[in-house]
Amino acid sequence: MPRPIHATIHTDALRHNLTRVREAAPDARVWAVVKANAYGHGIERVFDGLRGADGFALLDLDEAARVRQLGWRGPILLLEGVFELRDLELCSRLDLWHTVHCAEQIDLLATHKTQVPHRVFLKMNSGMNRLGFAPHSVRSAWTRLNALPQVDEISLMTHFSDADGPKGVAEQVALFNATTADLPGERTLSNSAGLLRHAAASADWVRPGIVLYGSSTDFPEHTAAQWGLLPTMTLASRIVGVQNLAVGASVGYGSSFVADRPMRIGVVACGYADGYPRHCHGTNTHGTPALVDGQRTRTVGRVSMDLLAVDLTGLPDSAHGSHVTLWGRSADGTVLSIDEVAQTGGTVGYELMCALAQRVPVTVAG
Ligand SMILES: *Cc1c(COP(=O)(O)O)cnc(C)c1O
């Protein structure tokens, strides 16, 4: 028998979360963001659940080719545009729409030989200061693009830095609208947090990623359940060893957890080499939640490469072979939010799902 760890991708939950996006942005078309191999889920594994979107948005050309191989004939957007000239040939061949965020990308387009003019998304930097043209250079970039025979339709794009926090999006929206007021073309501004929290900014296209995967963008202010989202990835394993601890006994490397009462612990076939974060350790004052046969408990001791430990003291029915849910949905339907696990490890749900390791077998369910 293989190691009992495995991940499950929930197609029904992907479909459900896409419906939630449609409800939150009823007038916008939806790019399902599937970069980073669909946030660690696997593009091929999420395709069925997300094929109801209006387009797929991603970064890598090989991922775009995979979406085309799945039979998708609708729009695909390269969120960072191209990196070199030959990427543009693939854009022509695979009919990819691409972002143009800097003058160098316009230079490349100007030298690109194509029979098929491209649909481009001109990106403005409205305050994130990552990619995009500064407001004062948007107009000249638009004029340059508009003069190129290689360019068909020009749409306009920006990206929010604080859609999930107290600063909000008002300043960025105002700057974007003022700068682009008299330019024609479709607009796209919102990521997940933008479309859930600032519906008025949804414009022509929204670009949700994380909400499609059932994670809350503003946890703990709102939980995924409060947003009506369902987890799309479950990481589960089993108890492969049980230890009884006397007072004073410690658990794992570095003895970072010491029993202050007689305890029973279960050793789970899951470690950081599976993508479970090492920061989700359990000390005497603070552990990371986990479910054993659907019942909540917490990690104890350090996470090692292949194993971690959970407290079984209050769970008399648990034993060798018991099912452990590290995040996601247990067999009885109990949900352990990836956001909660991530937060105890000092990170966010995005990082956990993206880091699911290659060695973990994955199945797709309903
Ligand atoms: C990743 C990304 C998104 C999706 O962001 P989420 O927070 O996952 O919704 C949207 N737009 C751009 C440009 C991105 O890079």
PDBQT file of the ligand as one rigid body, heavy atoms in Angstrom, charges set to zero:
ROOT
HETATM    1  C1  LIG A 401      -3.176  36.373  -9.662  1.00  0.00    +0.000 C 
HETATM    2  C2  LIG A 401      -3.880  37.492 -10.275  1.00  0.00    +0.000 A 
HETATM    3  C3  LIG A 401      -5.263  37.640 -10.099  1.00  0.00    +0.000 A 
HETATM    4  C4  LIG A 401      -6.074  36.738  -9.186  1.00  0.00    +0.000 C 
HETATM    5  O1  LIG A 401      -5.861  37.141  -7.850  1.00  0.00    +0.000 OA
HETATM    6  P1  LIG A 401      -6.692  36.484  -6.638  1.00  0.00    +0.000 P 
HETATM    7  O2  LIG A 401      -6.288  37.281  -5.462  1.00  0.00    +0.000 OA
HETATM    8  O3  LIG A 401      -6.244  35.075  -6.539  1.00  0.00    +0.000 OA
HETATM    9  O4  LIG A 401      -8.112  36.598  -6.995  1.00  0.00    +0.000 OA
HETATM   10  C5  LIG A 401      -5.897  38.668 -10.771  1.00  0.00    +0.000 A 
HETATM   11  N1  LIG A 401      -5.205  39.516 -11.561  1.00  0.00    +0.000 NA
HETATM   12  C6  LIG A 401      -3.883  39.414 -11.732  1.00  0.00    +0.000 A 
HETATM   13  C7  LIG A 401      -3.166  40.388 -12.599  1.00  0.00    +0.000 C 
HETATM   14  C8  LIG A 401      -3.170  38.414 -11.099  1.00  0.00    +0.000 A 
HETATM   15  O5  LIG A 401      -1.850  38.313 -11.271  1.00  0.00    +0.000 OA
ENDROOT
TORSDOF 0
